[in-house]
Amino acid sequence: MLWETRSVFEDQVAAVEEASKRRGKEHIDLSLLLDGLSSEREQGITIDVAYRYMSTERRSFIIADTPGHEQYTRNMVTGMSTSDLAVLLVDARKGLLTQTKRHATLAALLGVRHIVLAVNKMDLVEWDRATYDSIVSDFVEFAGKLRLSEVMPIPVSALTGGNVTEREESTPWYQGPTLLGHLNTVHLGSTQNHVDLRFPVQTVIRPDLDFRGYAGSVASGTVRVGDAVAVLPSGQQSTVSRIVTYDGDLSEAGPDSAVTLCLADEIDVSRGDVLVRVNNRPELRRRFDAMLCWMDEEALEVGKRYRLRHGTREVWATVESLNYELDVNTLSRADSTTLEINGIGRATLRASGDLPLDTYQRNRRMGAFILIDPVSNMTACAGMVRRTVSQSEESARQKSPGVVMESTGVALDSRIEAFGHGPAVVWLTGLSGSGKSTVARHLERRLLEEGVRAVRLDGDILRHGLNGDLGFSAEDRRENIRRVGEMAKVLHDQGIVAICSFISPYRVDRNRVRSLVPEGAFIEVHIDCPVEVCAERDTKGLWAKAMAGEIENFTGVSAPYEAPSEPEIRIDTTSTPADTGAGILLEAILARIR
């Protein structure tokens, strides 16, 4: 197609002709036009995504040539994520392979609605209609499982150009369009969402006191001058007064338009906010289900904190659970605790702040996000929102049937004003014997000396009362921390600083508590002490019993401990005395609550 539409520069043609001669080929090898990497040319395969541009009298195209091998699934996801149509190539000699099924599954997963089944190398099977019909029948049957309704099969020969741009004389039995003819005429308007206005603010433009605009690209929908809009997540409302561009003002702007919006009122709008219609708002959610396409060499860690980027907004997020891993070759689901590179699975995530979420099926732009590893700064995965968890579902696991939540009566702002400080949840985690309780006791005393209302929640105290019915299995440990987290939230809502001293070995449980309070109110403190030192201290004799096998599920011996990857504060109690550590915490806490 690039060749026939004259979309190739002369120097590119010359380079490909020379490369073809070096390979001993009689004719120019057009596949080299898309192989940019030397390793691709050497191996004769596609590794990276190659983008090429093509124009006809009717349309302009961006072609993303993506690799087919399972090893490069993440590259295919990258190319398909912004595509409107996918051309799936099938070798007529080999028929429908597992690879083709994987490609179709990824296309369906990424919301590509238009599929062309290009049955290639038909010249090598003498343009046999029975061979073609068999392949098409097999694919249509498989596509039905994926709910791919728009499939256009075309018999082609890339080598001879048959049915690519010109009709092939050897296929009088085929009455459909050529490949290029179909690309020129297929209706793609339905792939863009023109209904739901979503305008993520990229930056605020304020060159002088007389102008304030909010720049960005319209992700979906149409915005017009005079439209009443709301700012999410704050919910403030105003009216669009101007739509500004470099070439002059517009009366309206549609999807993908890069514009600057001016509002009639001076309200608080910043990068990461989203402008929407007042009566057409996405759900504001922190917890949601999504499909994850893992792209990082480092495997997924359930419970680890990642940076989540949604539109122009960035928050912390945790993968609470991996529901299943998807075998894209067979569509089967398997239980798994992690995703390796190129793995795909469905997971439940929790963000630290409210996100204006649409499902990916409804809105590809606002239903998509990425996770970034905070240590390596690498893009860990691409995600697609499948379902948001409603507030009623969130609270269902936290209340008894028939119970109605009532107001506390005294607003938190009033408590903050009366107390002279704000609330916080200070969470000390570490191995038994690391010094958590000692540091917590010093901290409690010093906060009270500063006039701060503080309450200390300690593991030993609660397991002799409220949590006395729990053991030390993984399930009981999670329930223990869940109950403590709910208590900490109650104390926070009363304007109190809650000091929580618990081993709390699992990241996901600590992060679940973090999600219960506003962003910035949770202070995770890792009381860092090596296992050897903790065992040597053994003030309660527990380590000796655990190592002798007398205590089961003892953290650090027969049960795991997942240390915080990025705590707000880390205190090494091998070199820092407890009172000194408490002083470090005191300074950090006072800086936040006053």
BALO-672496 format. One record per residue (C-alpha): x, y, z; residue in three letters. Coordinates in steps of 0.05 Angstrom, whole numbers, plus 5000, padded with zeros to 4 digits. Each point is the difference from the previous one (the first is absolute). Example, Ala and Ser with C-alpha at 12.3 -4.5 7.8 and 13.67 -1.06 7.14 Angstrom:
BEGIN
524649105156Ala 502750694987Ser 
END
This chain:
BEGIN
500050005000Met 505650485016Leu 503249854933Trp 493650054958Glu 497850655034Thr 506950314989Arg 500750115075Ser 507449805000Val 505750494990Phe 505249884945Glu 505749935049Asp 496049465038Gln 498849634935Val 507450034982Ala 502149745068Ala 495049424996Val 502249834929Glu 507249975022Glu 498349575060Ala 496049534956Ser 505849914952Lys 504749845058Arg 495249455020Arg 500349724930Gly 492750144984Lys 497850124929Glu 494450485020His 499750565050Ile 498149745069Asp 494650495022Leu 499749725070Ser 506650365014Leu 496250664997Leu 497249835069Leu 506049675032Asp 503650585034Gly 504449605047Leu 506149644974Ser 498049395041Ser 493349994964Glu 503449994932Arg 504949475022Glu 494649535028Gln 494550184951Gly 495050135056Ile 496550605031Thr 502350185071Ile 498250735012Asp 494050404978Val 501350364934Ala 495750604982Tyr 499250194927Arg 495650534968Tyr 495749914937Met 495150444964Ser 494849894946Thr 495250484967Glu 494849835053Arg 503849895065Arg 506550065038Ser 502649405038Phe 504949845055Ile 502149284995Ile 502849655062Ala 503749374980Asp 500149585064Thr 503649355015Pro 496149355001Gly 504349585046His 497549885070Glu 506650265028Gln 498250694975Tyr 492750035024Thr 501450665036Arg 502250314933Asn 493649784967Met 496050305057Val 503650664989Thr 498350014926Gly 492749785008Met 498450475058Ser 499150594953Thr 497549644938Ser 493150024969Asp 500949394956Leu 504249375002Ala 502449614940Val 501449285022Leu 504449624951Leu 499049244992Val 504449564958Asp 495449624952Ala 504649405001Arg 499849935076Lys 492950205015Gly 497650295066Leu 505649965051Leu 500250135075Thr 503750644984Gln 494150274961Thr 495349845057Lys 504650385047Arg 500050604954His 492450004995Ala 499449945076Thr 504650605011Leu 496150404948Ala 493449855036Ala 503250155068Leu 502650684976Leu 493350204970Gly 501949964926Val 493249914968Arg 501949934927His 503849374979Ile 502649824931Val 501849264993Leu 505250034944Ala 501149294976Val 506950094970Asn 504349594952Lys 493949774962Met 504449954937Asp 503749425034Leu 493549605005Val 497850174929Glu 494750485026Trp 496049405024Asp 493150225023Arg 498949405046Ala 506450165038Thr 497850725009Tyr 493049825021Asp 502549505052Ser 504650525032Ile 494550535001Val 495049515031Ser 504949815055Asp 501550725016Phe 492750235001Val 498449445049Glu 505750225046Phe 498350744992Ala 493049855026Gly 502949835068Lys 503450685001Leu 493750374976Arg 503750264940Leu 494250184955Ser 503750414946Glu 504549514964Val 501850114927Met 503649404967Pro 504150144938Ile 504349514959Pro 506750344983Val 507049894975Ser 504950505029Ala 505449774950Leu 496050104937Thr 495450555026Gly 493749594986Gly 493950315033Asn 504550485038Val 499050624958Thr 497649684935Glu 495049454990Arg 502949314987Glu 497649664936Glu 500949315031Ser 494450125051Thr 493650084959Pro 496649665059Trp 501850585046Tyr 495450604991Gln 502350425059Gly 504650615000Pro 507650014996Thr 503750125065Leu 501450734984Leu 492950094974Gly 497249765066His 504750455040Leu 497850594959Asn 492549885011Thr 499249675068Val 495950435048His 504150175061Leu 495950555032Gly 497349535054Ser 507049905030Thr 500050715029Gln 495550195058Asn 496550644980His 495049985058Val 503950025066Asp 504050645007Leu 506649855035Arg 505350545000Phe 506249835042Pro 503650645019Val 507349974980Gln 502350685024Thr 497350675024Val 501850604955Ile 500550665036Arg 504350494960Pro 497050625035Asp 494550205048Leu 494850044945Asp 500649294972Phe 499249325033Arg 499249394956Gly 500349265008Tyr 503849644945Ala 499349284978Gly 497049544948Ser 492749804997Val 500249265018Ala 492749884979Ser 493650374986Gly 499050704974Thr 500850655039Val 496550644979Arg 500250725023Val 494550095052Gly 500249285024Asp 499049905075Ala 505849585025Val 502249695066Ala 507249925024Val 501749315027Leu 501649775051Pro 498150645038Ser 493150064968Gly 500350764990Gln 495950274942Gln 500750554949Ser 498650174927Thr 504749974940Val 501150724978Ser 505349904946Arg 503349444960Ile 506950274982Val 505049744948Thr 506250294968Tyr 495950134936Asp 494350355036Gly 494049855043Asp 495249424984Leu 492749925014Ser 500849265014Glu 505449465003Ala 499549244991Gly 504149395019Pro 507650074995Asp 499750764992Ser 505650355037Ala 496950635028Val 500050475060Thr 493450095037Leu 498250635038Cys 494649995053Leu 495250555021Ala 501849925074Asp 506750015035Glu 499949325033Ile 505549545022Asp 502249574941Val 506849684993Ser 503849474961Arg 496849325008Gly 492950275006Asp 494849804948Val 494650454972Leu 493449654985Val 492850194986Arg 496150155063Val 494849474984Asn 504849494970Asn 505349815050Arg 504449385006Pro 500249625066Glu 505050245052Leu 503049365026Arg 506249765037Arg 498849264993Arg 498949664933Phe 501249374958Asp 504550034939Ala 503549574949Met 507650085006Leu 505049894944Cys 506649925037Trp 505950334965Met 505650025051Asp 505749515010Glu 498450035074Glu 493849585014Ala 493650275031Leu 500150035076Glu 493149975031Val 499850525056Gly 505750424973Lys 498850744989Arg 500550254928Tyr 498950684969Arg 493649994960Leu 499350504943Arg 493050114974His 499350554949Gly 504250565030Thr 498749805072Arg 505049595039Glu 498649655067Val 502849425039Trp 496649334990Ala 500449295024Thr 498249354966Val 495749705055Glu 499049334967Ser 501249634935Leu 493449684982Asn 502749564944Tyr 505249964945Glu 497449954929Leu 502849524949Asp 499150424937Val 501349394957Asn 494249595027Thr 495850525039Leu 500649565062Ser 500850315069Arg 505049765052Ala 501150185073Asp 506450395009Ser 503550435052Thr 504150414951Thr 500850214927Leu 506649934964Glu 502050424940Ile 494949954943Asn 494949695048Gly 492750225000Ile 495249945058Gly 494250315036Arg 501350355066Ala 496850435053Thr 503550665013Leu 499350545053Arg 502450714988Ala 501950505053Ser 495550544970Gly 493450054963Asp 500449874925Leu 494750204948Pro 499449314968Leu 496349764939Asp 500249274980Thr 504849864943Tyr 494349724958Gln 496350665005Arg 505950474994Asn 506949764978Arg 503550645021Arg 497150075070Met 499649265014Gly 507549904989Ala 505850115047Phe 507249795012Ile 503749775062Leu 507050265012Ile 505149665044Asp 502150535051Pro 507149725006Val 502049894928Ser 495150524971Asn 498449494946Met 493049914972Thr 497949365035Ala 493449874964Cys 494450274958Ala 493149935032Gly 492850024977Met 494450145049Val 494849454997Arg 495750165060Arg 499850535055Thr 498349815071Val 494250425025Ser 499850345068Gln 494549535022Ser 504449404983Glu 505950325036Glu 495950095063Ser 496449334996Ala 506149645029Arg 500650505056Gln 493050035030Lys 494849525026Ser 493549894961Pro 494850535014Gly 504750495032Val 499450724977Val 506050465007Met 498550645039Glu 504050655003Ser 505150075055Thr 496650645021Gly 506450415006Val 503650144934Ala 507349834994Leu 501650724984Asp 497050215066Ser 504249495037Arg 506450234965Ile 498550725020Glu 498649805072Ala 506049535006Phe 504850454964Gly 502549434956His 497649524947Gly 499449235003Pro 504849484974Ala 501049254999Val 507249825018Val 501249274982Trp 506249675028Leu 501749334968Thr 505849535012Gly 502049325025Leu 498849775072Ser 505550295043Gly 501750564951Ser 498050545050Gly 493250214973Lys 496450035067Ser 505850355034Thr 500350544947Val 492450065002Ala 499950105075Arg 505350554996His 496250334943Leu 493349995037Glu 503150345061Arg 503550544959Arg 493650154959Leu 496150095065Leu 505450475025Glu 498950414936Glu 492650045015Gly 498149514944Val 494249535013Arg 502949314985Ala 497949285012Val 504649404995Arg 497449344972Leu 504749435015Asp 499749284975Gly 500849685069Asp 494650445031Ile 494849864946Leu 501449254997Arg 498249975074His 493250304985Gly 496850214935Leu 504149524957Asn 500749455052Gly 496049524956Asp 505250024944Leu 505949554988Gly 506250114957Phe 498149704933Ser 500450444939Ala 492450095002Glu 499950185074Asp 505850484991Arg 496150364945Arg 493850035044Glu 504150265057Asn 502750584958Ile 493250124969Arg 497050125069Arg 505750445022Val 499550404935Gly 492650135013Glu 501650235071Met 505550464973Ala 495150294950Lys 495050155056Val 505450345041Leu 502250404938His 492950234987Asp 499750255073Gln 506250434987Gly 504849565039Ile 507049754983Val 499749245000Ala 506749665014Ile 499549284975Cys 505649525018Ser 499049334965Phe 504449494963Ile 494950044943Ser 504249564954Pro 496050094936Tyr 500550624956Arg 493049924973Val 497150045071Asp 504150625018Arg 498050344934Asn 492749835012Arg 500450395065Val 503450574963Arg 494150044952Ser 495150105058Leu 502550705016Val 501450614955Pro 506550024961Glu 505750265043Gly 496749805066Ala 503249315002Phe 507349985021Ile 503249324990Glu 506249905045Val 504549414988His 503549815065Ile 505849674964Asp 503949485038Cys 503449374972Pro 497249325019Val 506549815035Glu 499750615046Val 492649895015Cys 501349285017Ala 505950195044Glu 495950505039Arg 494149515009Asp 497350395060Thr 493849555004Lys 503449344983Gly 495649934938Leu 505749934949Trp 503149415038Ala 493349645003Lys 498650144926Ala 506849744979Met 498849385042Ala 493549894964Gly 495750155060Glu 496550594967Ile 496849934932Glu 499350564948Asn 505250445034Phe 501850594956Thr 507349974979Gly 500649265015Val 494149604973Ser 495950574971Ala 502150554951Pro 501050745012Tyr 499150484942Glu 504150625017Ala 497350674976Pro 502950184932Ser 499250765010Glu 498150185071Pro 499350735019Glu 505249895055Ile 505149455013Arg 503449935068Ile 505849525009Asp 499549805074Thr 506949674998Thr 503250694997Ser 494350465022Thr 497750005073Pro 492449965011Ala 499550705028Asp 503950294942Thr 495649634951Gly 493850275035Ala 503050704993Gly 500749904925Ile 492749784996Leu 497750575044Leu 503150524954Glu 496949684938Ala 493149935031Ile 499850725027Leu 501950254931Ala 493949664971Arg 494650135052Ile 501450725018Arg 
END
